[in-house]
Amino acid sequence: MDTRDDESELDEQGCEKRRFLLAEQNKNFFKKETILHQKAHQKLMKQGNLNTRFFQSVIKWRRDRNVLNGVFDNGQWCEDKEVVKDKIRDFFKARFDKYEGILVRLDNVSFNSISDEDNNMLVGVFF
C-alpha cells in the first residue's frame, strides 16, 4: 500500500483513508514488536541462568585467562604470591606517581572566552 508514492490518483477521501490505514499498519507493527520483545524478556526471566555447561565453560575460560600466576623478577620467573603482589603494586605505583619532569606549559595559548556581561547573564538569577 505504501509503495504507491503518487496520491494524485486518489480523491480527498481516498487520501485520508490511505493515511489512516498506514497509521494503523504502523501502530500494529509497533504492537507486534513490543509483544515479541516482552515474550523474549519473559523467556529469559523463566530460563535465567540455567548453570549450563556452556555458561560454566565461559566462566572457567575467563577465569583462566585473567589469572596472574607469576612475574619476572630480575630475569627470574617468580610465582611466590607475596613477591607477585609487591611487584604489581610497585609497577602501578611507579606508573601513577606524580611525574616531576617537564610539564606542558600553556602560557602563550589563548582560549575562547565569554565577556563579563555574558557571564553575569549566565550565572545570574533566572526568572
Buried (B, 14 or more C-beta within 10 A) or exposed (E): EEEEEEEEEEEEEEEEEBEEEEEEEEEEEEEEEEEEEEEEEEEEEEEEEEEEEEEEEEEEEEEEEEEEEBBEEEEEEBEEEEEBEEBEEEEEEEEEEEEEEEEEEEEEEEEEEEEEEEEEEEEEEEE
